[in-house]
């Protein structure tokens, strides 16, 4: 299976990859859309004419962003809804309230390298927010996605997934000493595995899911990192928010991605599978696209979500 190559790359912006795309009459949902990549992704989707819902924890901030997007794009069909991905009750309420079809779901929200925290269910916070919350959201919205007949799920992962596979016997760091980067890496691996299995499991519904690495961008995601440092990433590899959102928007809107699923993209192009850490922002670990791992994670996630609350 050859890698998918597009005309876009590192410097492409969200607006550029969405240029000429008309999603009038379609509905899109973006999590974590009150700032950073989520807000820019929502802006680009609104620019295509889609009706866009910003799923956010802080509704007041979300309303300000929605107003800005509406004014900038001329699209008044921009809405805000409360969603706390770390709270199963919030996710269930959100999915129960959703009405009608959903054409594009962008699983964008996330936390990174935060101090050790666990939810009331005992879930490690990064795994709970970055993976389990989005898993419950997507499965809860399955019928809405299936109603479209060609829905797309976009999953924002990270090259950080190369830090750790899913550690099946201790996903919640109940026995391991907590390491914020290993926890982050595990959650980002889970993001890729979700895209692999959702595409396989929901093939008959023509729902496709792809994962991506947006690049190194300064956003609120780095709030737990002293000095908001990008670590060893060279300055020339730092992207603007507009560039960082490009791959998400490409996967959500481009005709080139029609029917494509279960893959991992960097800089608007599919990335190669690797067996060792690359030391770069490219490459998807083989364990993150392994179909057996993907099925195992789905089963584990179903059990955890079913037992919540």
Secondary structure, DSSP 8 states (H G I E B T S, - for coil): ------S--TT--HHHHHTT---TT-EEEEETTTSHHHHHHHHHHHHTT-EEEEEES-HHHHHHHHHHHHHHH----EEEEE--TT-HHHHHHHHHH--S---EEEE-----S----B-TTS-BHHIIIIIIHHHHHHHHTHHHHHHHSS-EEEEEE-GGGGG----GGGTT-SSS---HHHHHHHHHHHHHHHHHHHHHHTGGGT-EEEEEE--EE-SGGGGGSGGG--TT--GGGEE-HHHHTHHHHHHHH-GGGTT--S-EEETTEE--EESS--SSS--EEGGGS-HHHHHHHHHHHHHHHHT--
